Amino acid sequence: MSKASEERTGRINLRVSERQERLLRAAADLTGETLTGFLLAAGTERAEEVMARAQRIEVSSEAFERFVAAIDAPVEDMKTLRRYAKKRSPIPTQ
């Protein structure tokens, strides 16, 4: 289903200052969009950017090299972790 044909049943109300309303209406007029269309397009684009950034980890090449080296290194024996992994959990399961 394309974005244009998605059924819109949700509702979002927001309060804006007079300056914000003037600015948003002017921008919508300049683009030939309705205020609702302009706000949906701008808000959706920003939300998609935020979500994409939240799902990605960016590190320097040096940090990435250290990460890969740590993954490739031989496994350490963690006696304490092994001991606790063998114990029954104090958290009840149902």
C-alpha positions as CSV (number, residue, x, y, z in Angstrom):
1,M,0.0,0.0,0.0
2,S,1.5,3.4,-1.0
3,K,1.8,6.3,1.4
4,A,-0.8,8.2,-0.6
5,S,-3.4,5.4,-0.3
6,E,-2.9,4.7,3.4
7,E,-6.1,5.1,5.4
8,R,-5.7,7.9,7.9
9,T,-7.7,7.3,11.0
10,G,-5.4,8.7,13.7
11,R,-5.6,12.3,14.9
12,I,-2.9,14.5,16.4
13,N,-3.7,17.9,17.9
14,L,-1.0,20.4,18.7
15,R,-0.8,23.9,20.1
16,V,1.5,26.4,18.4
17,S,2.4,30.0,19.0
18,E,1.2,32.6,16.5
19,R,4.7,32.9,15.1
20,Q,4.9,29.1,14.5
21,E,1.5,29.0,12.9
22,R,2.4,31.9,10.5
23,L,5.6,30.3,9.6
24,L,4.1,26.8,9.0
25,R,1.2,28.2,7.0
26,A,3.6,30.3,4.9
27,A,5.9,27.4,4.2
28,A,2.9,25.2,3.3
29,D,1.6,27.9,0.9
30,L,5.1,28.2,-0.7
31,T,5.1,24.5,-1.4
32,G,1.5,24.3,-2.6
33,E,0.5,21.9,0.2
34,T,-2.2,22.1,2.7
35,L,-1.0,22.8,6.2
36,T,-1.9,19.2,7.2
37,G,0.0,17.8,4.2
38,F,3.0,20.0,4.9
39,L,3.1,19.0,8.6
40,L,2.7,15.3,7.8
41,A,5.4,15.3,5.2
42,A,7.9,17.3,7.3
43,G,7.1,15.4,10.5
44,T,7.2,12.0,8.8
45,E,10.5,12.8,7.1
46,R,12.1,13.8,10.4
47,A,10.7,10.8,12.2
48,E,12.1,8.5,9.6
49,E,15.6,10.2,10.0
50,V,15.4,9.8,13.8
51,M,14.4,6.2,13.6
52,A,17.1,5.3,11.1
53,R,19.8,7.1,13.2
54,A,18.6,5.2,16.3
55,Q,19.0,1.8,14.5
56,R,22.6,2.6,13.4
57,I,25.8,2.8,15.3
58,E,28.5,5.0,14.0
59,V,32.1,4.6,15.2
60,S,35.5,5.7,14.1
61,S,37.6,3.3,12.0
62,E,39.9,2.9,15.0
63,A,37.0,1.9,17.3
64,F,35.7,-0.5,14.6
65,E,39.1,-2.1,14.3
66,R,39.3,-2.6,18.1
67,F,35.8,-4.1,18.0
68,V,36.7,-6.5,15.3
69,A,39.9,-7.5,17.1
70,A,37.9,-8.1,20.3
71,I,35.4,-10.4,18.4
72,D,38.3,-12.3,16.7
73,A,40.2,-12.7,19.9
74,P,40.2,-16.1,21.7
75,V,37.4,-16.6,24.1
76,E,38.3,-15.9,27.8
77,D,37.3,-18.3,30.4
78,M,35.0,-16.4,32.8
79,K,34.7,-18.7,35.8
80,T,32.4,-16.4,37.8
81,L,30.0,-16.0,34.9
82,R,30.1,-19.8,34.2
83,R,29.3,-20.4,37.9
84,Y,26.3,-18.1,37.9
85,A,25.0,-19.5,34.6
86,K,24.8,-22.9,36.2
87,K,22.8,-21.6,39.2
88,R,19.0,-21.7,39.2
89,S,17.5,-18.2,38.7
90,P,16.0,-16.5,41.7
91,I,13.4,-15.0,39.4
92,P,10.3,-17.3,39.4
93,T,9.1,-18.4,35.9
94,Q,5.6,-19.4,35.1
